[in-house]
Amino acid sequence: MNMIGDYSYRLLADEANNAGIFNAFVAAHPKGHVLQSWEWGMVKQPAWQPLRLVVEKDGRICAAALILQRKLPAGLGNIFYSPRGPVLDIDDAALWQATVGAVKALAKERGAIYWKVDPDIDIDFPEAEVWRGQLKASGFVQAGKGEGFEGVQPRFVFRLDIQPEIEKLLAACHQKTRYNIRLAGKKGVEIVSAAGRENLPEFYRILTTTATRDNFLIRPYSYFERFYDSLQPVGQTELFMAYYNGEAIAGTLAFRMGDKAWYIYGASSNEHRNLMPNYLIQWTMIEWAKQHGCTMYDFRGVPGHVAEDHPLYGLVKFKKGFGGKYTEFIGEYDLPLNSAKYHLYNFLEPLYQKNIRRLIAVKKKLKGGK
């Protein structure tokens, strides 16, 4: 048994009962997140190796962290990343120190040059400053802003308290949002909840159309197969499809864990967009989340505060229309464990991303895009 002070720590073996134990703690914690679930580690394989760390006291789990380990090229070593983690009560300083100490010990064994975290802590959370203080005191540094939504995970989201009755939630939507939700229904758009794996290829086809139209990269179909097959059997994801006259015109994937739900992937065809299927499918997901006992619905990423002439303002307007609260997280923090290699990686990685964007532009040009 590995001990740090009054706490012990261990990596859970890949066993079914351990998945349940790990998930039970994450799901019950106020700041637990589906991206810290056991199954999310399965989704990220084989590019990432999942490590499920628990810190315990008197046989009781007090902290958990899904750590994704990835090997870097050129002999740089490995990186550790805990998406929306770790999960623990930050006001227990000894527990925090034990958790950091446990990760440092694992990093030494596995040649990790840094540990990236981006905990599910918004800046208005009462203990946000405690988190920032503990991170800084432990040697973490705020990571530089990334592209798009400013991080590996979006730093800005809209979140909706869905505890009120459904009628009150609808009344709290922007008038135009309510109109579009009702319009889709009146025009004959039908939403199929729990659409099933047999509809995953159709969803991916529409997602490909969306990516081409809006100029962004998507993962291969095999990723979405692994995503669905890992998460759906344990109730952590669901597929929704929108149809018009029997034709699939939109689709979404949602997360669910504990009393929280998240909108994660959305796609729409180029046809019948005037029927507003995206509004009705989003509203159906909110109803689904409430039916499963969720109290919070997360619309996921938006850019930071932007003006109406910003290219992504339409996305902000769409998500804001459902009455959610604009939420900013404290952001990403890195704990450098090999300073020289950490700084070298931070120098090289943006160059790689820049070349990826150039490749996207070239591919679009070759396909006749503008």
C-alpha distance (Angstrom), angle and dihedral (degrees) to the residues before:
residue distance angle dihedral
M1 . . .
N2 3.80 . .
M3 3.80 113.0 .
I4 3.81 133.0 -166.2
G5 3.77 110.1 178.3
D6 3.80 109.2 -52.4
Y7 3.82 92.0 -18.3
S8 3.77 132.7 85.1
Y9 3.78 126.1 -157.8
R10 3.78 136.5 -162.1
L11 3.77 143.5 164.1
L12 3.78 112.7 -113.7
A13 3.78 115.3 -124.7
D14 3.80 119.6 -122.7
E15 3.80 96.2 -92.4
A16 3.81 130.1 133.5
N17 3.80 96.0 -122.4
N18 3.81 90.7 51.0
A19 3.80 90.3 55.4
G20 3.79 89.6 57.0
I21 3.80 93.1 47.7
F22 3.79 92.9 48.0
N23 3.82 94.7 45.7
A24 3.80 93.4 46.4
F25 3.80 90.6 60.2
V26 3.81 94.8 44.6
A27 3.83 93.9 45.5
A28 3.81 93.7 49.5
H29 3.79 96.3 47.5
P30 3.84 115.3 96.6
K31 3.80 89.6 -129.3
G32 3.78 97.9 37.3
H33 3.79 116.2 129.5
V34 3.80 136.4 -163.5
L35 3.82 88.8 -123.0
Q36 3.80 85.9 66.1
S37 3.80 93.2 52.9
W38 3.79 123.8 116.8
E39 3.79 90.7 -115.9
W40 3.79 94.9 54.0
G41 3.78 86.9 66.8
M42 3.81 87.9 56.4
V43 3.80 90.8 51.8
K44 3.80 92.1 53.4
Q45 3.79 94.8 53.1
P46 2.99 137.2 137.9
A47 3.80 95.5 23.0
W48 3.80 89.4 49.2
Q49 3.78 128.6 36.3
P50 3.82 111.5 -139.7
L51 3.79 120.6 -135.4
R52 3.81 117.2 -172.0
L53 3.78 109.5 -154.9
V54 3.80 124.2 -171.8
V55 3.79 127.8 -176.2
E56 3.80 114.1 -155.0
K57 3.77 141.8 -173.2
D58 3.78 122.8 -164.9
G59 3.80 89.5 -9.9
R60 3.81 94.1 -54.4
I61 3.83 123.5 115.9
C62 3.80 109.9 -118.7
A63 3.81 100.4 167.9
A64 3.79 137.0 17.2
A65 3.77 135.1 -170.6
L66 3.75 131.3 -177.4
I67 3.79 101.4 -149.9
L68 3.78 116.9 -165.1
Q69 3.79 112.4 -154.6
R70 3.79 121.5 -158.9
K71 3.77 130.2 179.7
L72 3.78 116.4 -127.0
P73 3.81 124.0 -144.8
A74 3.81 127.1 -111.4
G75 3.79 93.7 38.7
L76 3.80 93.8 -70.7
G77 3.80 91.8 138.1
N78 3.81 127.9 -129.3
I79 3.77 136.1 -44.4
F80 3.80 128.1 -141.5
Y81 3.80 120.5 -145.9
S82 3.81 129.1 179.7
P83 3.82 107.8 -169.5
R84 3.81 109.3 -146.6
G85 3.77 89.1 -10.2
P86 2.93 169.7 178.8
V87 3.82 101.8 41.6
L88 3.79 114.8 -145.6
D89 3.80 145.0 105.4
I90 3.78 103.9 -82.9
D91 3.81 94.3 -160.9
D92 3.81 88.7 72.7
A93 3.81 98.5 82.6
A94 3.80 94.0 -175.3
L95 3.80 91.0 52.9
W96 3.80 91.2 49.6
Q97 3.80 91.9 50.1
A98 3.80 91.0 48.2
T99 3.81 90.8 50.9
V100 3.81 93.2 49.7
G101 3.80 90.2 45.4
A102 3.78 91.1 51.7
V103 3.81 92.2 51.7
K104 3.80 91.2 47.4
A105 3.80 89.9 53.6
L106 3.81 91.3 49.9
A107 3.79 91.1 46.4
K108 3.80 91.1 53.6
E109 3.80 90.4 51.9
R110 3.79 93.5 47.5
G111 3.79 102.5 36.9
A112 3.80 96.9 -114.3
I113 3.80 113.4 169.3
Y114 3.81 95.6 -161.4
W115 3.79 144.4 -3.1
K116 3.81 118.2 -132.3
V117 3.80 120.2 -158.6
D118 3.79 132.4 176.7
P119 3.81 105.0 177.6
D120 3.79 122.7 -158.9
I121 3.79 91.6 -104.4
D122 3.79 119.7 130.4
I123 3.78 120.6 -154.8
D124 3.82 91.9 -112.2
F125 3.81 93.2 55.2
P126 3.82 108.6 115.4
E127 3.80 92.0 -123.7
A128 3.81 97.2 43.9
E129 3.80 92.1 108.3
V130 3.80 90.6 48.5
W131 3.80 88.7 55.1
R132 3.78 91.7 49.5
G133 3.78 91.3 48.1
Q134 3.78 94.7 48.9
L135 3.80 92.2 46.4
K136 3.79 92.4 51.1
A137 3.81 93.3 44.6
S138 3.81 90.3 52.5
G139 3.80 93.2 53.8
F140 3.81 100.4 -97.6
V141 3.78 118.2 146.3
Q142 3.80 125.8 -155.0
A143 3.79 107.9 -103.5
G144 3.79 118.7 -124.2
K145 3.78 117.8 -98.4
G146 3.78 113.6 -88.9
E147 3.77 130.6 -147.7
G148 3.79 125.6 -75.1
F149 3.78 108.7 -0.8
E150 3.80 92.4 14.7
G151 3.77 103.9 -104.1
V152 3.77 148.9 30.2
Q153 3.81 85.3 -83.2
P154 3.81 117.1 31.8
R155 3.78 113.0 -89.8
F156 3.80 92.6 -157.1
V157 3.80 126.0 51.1
F158 3.78 141.6 151.8
R159 3.80 115.0 -116.3
L160 3.77 125.9 -168.3
D161 3.79 127.1 -156.4
I162 3.80 101.3 -137.7
Q163 3.80 97.6 -176.7
P164 3.85 93.8 104.3
E165 3.80 120.1 86.6
I166 3.79 114.4 -79.0
E167 3.82 91.7 -112.1
K168 3.80 90.5 56.5
L169 3.79 91.0 48.5
L170 3.78 90.8 52.6
A171 3.80 91.3 47.4
A172 3.83 89.4 52.2
C173 3.82 91.6 57.3
H174 3.77 119.4 99.7
Q175 3.81 110.9 -88.7
K176 3.83 91.8 -114.8
T177 3.80 90.8 50.4
R178 3.80 91.8 52.8
Y179 3.81 89.3 47.8
N180 3.81 92.4 52.0
I181 3.81 93.2 46.9
R182 3.79 89.9 53.7
L183 3.80 93.6 40.6
A184 3.80 92.1 58.2
G185 3.78 90.5 53.3
K186 3.78 94.4 46.0
K187 3.81 91.7 49.3
G188 3.79 91.4 55.3
V189 3.80 103.7 -99.7
E190 3.80 109.3 155.1
I191 3.80 123.9 -159.6
V192 3.78 120.6 -151.5
S193 3.81 113.0 -158.2
A194 3.80 119.0 -158.0
A195 3.80 87.4 19.6
G196 3.80 92.3 -179.9
R197 3.78 135.3 -130.7
E198 3.80 92.1 -75.4
N199 3.81 87.8 71.7
L200 3.80 95.0 50.8
P201 3.85 93.6 93.7
E202 3.83 89.9 53.0
F203 3.79 90.7 49.4
Y204 3.80 90.6 50.7
R205 3.79 91.5 49.4
I206 3.81 89.9 55.5
L207 3.80 91.0 43.9
T208 3.80 89.1 54.8
T209 3.80 89.1 52.7
T210 3.81 90.3 50.3
A211 3.81 92.6 49.1
T212 3.80 91.9 51.0
R213 3.80 92.0 48.0
D214 3.79 95.8 46.2
N215 3.81 97.6 34.8
F216 3.79 104.1 -121.1
L217 3.80 134.8 127.8
I218 3.78 122.6 -109.3
R219 3.76 131.2 -164.1
P220 3.81 120.9 -105.9
Y221 3.79 119.7 -88.3
S222 3.82 90.8 -106.3
Y223 3.82 88.3 66.1
F224 3.80 91.7 57.1
E225 3.80 90.6 47.5
R226 3.80 89.6 54.2
F227 3.82 90.2 42.9
Y228 3.82 92.8 53.9
D229 3.81 97.0 38.4
S230 3.82 92.5 50.2
L231 3.80 100.1 43.0
Q232 3.80 107.8 28.6
P233 3.84 98.7 62.1
V234 3.83 89.8 58.5
G235 3.81 94.0 43.5
Q236 3.80 97.0 -107.6
T237 3.81 97.3 122.1
E238 3.79 140.1 26.8
L239 3.79 134.5 -170.6
F240 3.81 121.4 -133.6
M241 3.80 124.4 -168.9
A242 3.82 131.3 -168.3
Y243 3.82 120.3 -149.3
Y244 3.78 135.3 -170.6
N245 3.80 118.3 -169.3
G246 3.79 88.0 -16.7
E247 3.81 94.1 -52.8
A248 3.81 120.0 120.3
I249 3.81 107.2 -123.8
A250 3.83 104.0 163.2
G251 3.77 142.2 10.5
T252 3.78 140.8 -175.2
L253 3.79 140.5 -171.4
A254 3.80 120.7 -145.6
F255 3.80 133.6 -166.0
R256 3.80 125.2 -139.7
M257 3.79 131.2 -177.4
G258 3.77 128.7 154.9
D259 3.79 108.9 -33.7
K260 3.81 94.7 -23.4
A261 3.81 134.3 88.6
W262 3.80 131.9 -172.3
Y263 3.79 135.3 -164.5
I264 3.79 103.9 -134.0
Y265 3.84 113.8 164.3
G266 3.79 129.9 20.6
A267 3.80 132.9 179.9
S268 3.81 136.0 177.8
S269 3.78 133.0 -175.6
N270 3.79 123.5 -123.9
E271 3.80 90.4 -114.3
H272 3.82 126.6 79.7
R273 3.79 95.5 6.4
N274 3.81 86.9 141.2
L275 3.81 87.6 69.6
M276 3.82 89.1 69.3
P277 3.83 97.7 -131.5
N278 3.80 91.7 162.3
Y279 3.80 91.2 64.8
L280 3.78 94.9 50.7
I281 3.80 94.5 43.6
Q282 3.81 90.5 50.6
W283 3.78 91.2 50.0
T284 3.81 90.1 48.7
M285 3.81 89.4 54.7
I286 3.80 90.3 52.4
E287 3.81 90.0 51.9
W288 3.81 89.6 47.7
A289 3.81 91.4 51.4
K290 3.81 91.3 51.4
Q291 3.80 91.5 48.2
H292 3.80 88.8 56.2
G293 3.79 93.6 52.4
C294 3.80 98.6 -101.0
T295 3.79 119.2 153.1
M296 3.82 98.7 -172.5
Y297 3.82 130.0 50.6
D298 3.80 118.5 -167.9
F299 3.82 118.8 -157.4
R300 3.81 89.6 -165.2
G301 3.76 126.7 -144.3
V302 3.77 131.1 20.3
P303 3.81 129.1 155.1
G304 3.78 119.2 -100.4
H305 3.79 121.0 -88.1
V306 3.80 103.7 -40.8
A307 3.80 136.1 176.4
E308 3.79 123.3 -111.6
D309 3.81 91.4 -102.2
H310 3.83 91.8 59.5
P311 3.85 113.6 115.4
L312 3.82 90.7 -123.9
Y313 3.78 97.8 43.6
G314 3.81 89.8 103.2
L315 3.82 89.6 61.8
V316 3.80 90.6 50.9
K317 3.80 91.5 48.4
F318 3.81 92.3 48.9
K319 3.82 95.1 52.0
K320 3.79 94.7 38.4
G321 3.79 89.8 54.7
F322 3.81 91.5 72.2
G323 3.80 90.8 65.7
G324 3.78 99.8 -108.1
K325 3.78 126.6 151.1
Y326 3.79 118.5 -105.2
T327 3.80 103.8 -119.0
E328 3.79 129.9 -166.9
F329 3.81 120.6 -167.1
I330 3.78 124.9 -145.2
G331 3.80 87.6 -109.5
E332 3.78 138.0 -135.4
Y333 3.78 124.0 -31.0
D334 3.79 128.1 -170.5
L335 3.77 127.1 -154.3
P336 3.85 105.4 -154.2
L337 3.79 110.7 -145.1
N338 3.82 96.7 172.3
S339 3.78 106.4 30.3
A340 3.83 98.2 -165.9
K341 3.80 95.2 48.9
Y342 3.80 91.8 41.2
H343 3.81 92.5 56.5
L344 3.80 92.0 43.7
Y345 3.81 90.4 53.0
N346 3.82 91.4 48.7
F347 3.80 88.5 53.7
L348 3.81 95.8 48.7
E349 3.81 101.0 39.4
P350 3.85 97.3 67.0
L351 3.82 89.3 51.5
Y352 3.79 89.0 55.3
Q353 3.81 92.0 49.4
K354 3.80 90.8 48.7
N355 3.80 90.7 54.8
I356 3.81 90.7 49.3
R357 3.83 90.1 55.2
R358 3.79 90.0 49.4
L359 3.80 89.8 52.0
I360 3.81 90.5 52.7
A361 3.80 90.6 52.1
V362 3.82 92.0 49.0
K363 3.80 92.7 49.2
K364 3.79 91.2 49.5
K365 3.80 91.2 49.6
L366 3.78 91.6 50.2
K367 3.80 89.2 52.3
G368 3.79 90.8 53.4
G369 3.80 97.3 -99.7
K370 3.76 124.2 145.9
